[in-house]
Amino acid sequence: MEVNGKLVKKLELETGTSKSGKEWKKQSIVIDTGGEFNNIIAVSAFGDKVDRMNKLELGMDVCILCNVYSREYQGKYYHNIDGYHFTNQSRAEVKNDFVTSDDMPF
């Protein structure tokens, strides 16, 4: 799934140790998609993806590729949106502006 919008908030970094003794870290950001309804989406990142996500700055227009999944616990479903690829959307658009028909291989 692709999420596009403005980065409006970075939540606090969460850290811990798993039952097997492995260190983990998680951080979430909040994106405003600009939609009329349900326009706020929280996207989380884990491990080394936290460092990639933190290259984004508040106010940036961003594009995030995510895995969306649900899990059941005691008859209720909980949803996660985990980001794995984070880009500054305005910078990507600038690069695309320089592509002309002369640059195409066909």
N, C-alpha and C positions, 0 to 999 in steps of 0.2 A: 504494500500500500504506500502511496506517496502523499505526504502532508506538506502543503504550501501555505505560508503565511508569515506574519511578523512575530519575531521573538519578543515576548512581553515580560517574561519572568524566568529567572533561574532559581530553582529550589536548592535547599542545603544538601550538601554531599552526605550520603549515608554510608557507613562502613560497618564491618563486622567480621566475624569468624564463623565459618560453617561448622557443622557437627564433625566433619572430617578434619578440621583444623586449618582449612584454607581461608585466607583473607579474601574479602570481596568488597567492592564499592559500587554504589548506585547513585545516580543523580537524575533528576527530572527537570524538564523545561516546559514552559507553557507557550503555546502558539495560538495566535489569533488568526483564524483563516479568513476573516472578513465576511463570512457568510451571514445571512440574515438570521438563521436559527442555529443553535448548537455550534457556535463559532470558536469556542475555546477547547483546545485539545492539549492534554498533558502527555509528553513523550518521555520515556525513560531510557537511560543508557547504562550499561554494566561494563565493568572491567576497563580494558583499554579504550573502549568506545566513549567513555566519559571524557577522556583527554581530547578526542576528536570533536566531541560535541562542544566542549568548552572553548574551542576556537571561534565559535559564533558569539556575537555580541548583541546585547539588548538593542532592540530597534531594527535589527537587520531583517530583510526579507529572506526567508530561508526555504529550502526544499529538503525534506527528510524522508528517506526510505525506511519503512517500518515493517515489523512483523506484528500482526494483530492476532491475539488468541485469547481464549477463555478457559477457565478451569472451574470445576465444580467442587464445592466444599459444603458438606451438610445440607445439600439440597439447594444451595444458592450458587449463582455463577458470578465469577469475578473476572474482569477483563484487564488485559495488559496491552500496552502499545510500546514496543521496544524498538528504538531507533538503531540503525546500523550504518547508515551513510548520511552524512550531514554536509550540506553545501550552502554557501551564500548565494541565494537565487539571483540577486542583481549582478553579481560578478559573472555567473554563468551566462546570463543574458547578454552581457557586454561581449563575451567571447563569441557568441553566436552571431552577433551583428557584423563581425568581420568576415564571415564566410560568404563568398560570392560564387556565382556559377562557374567562374574560372578555376576555383579551388576544387570543384567536383571531378572525380575520376571518370565520369561518363558524359 
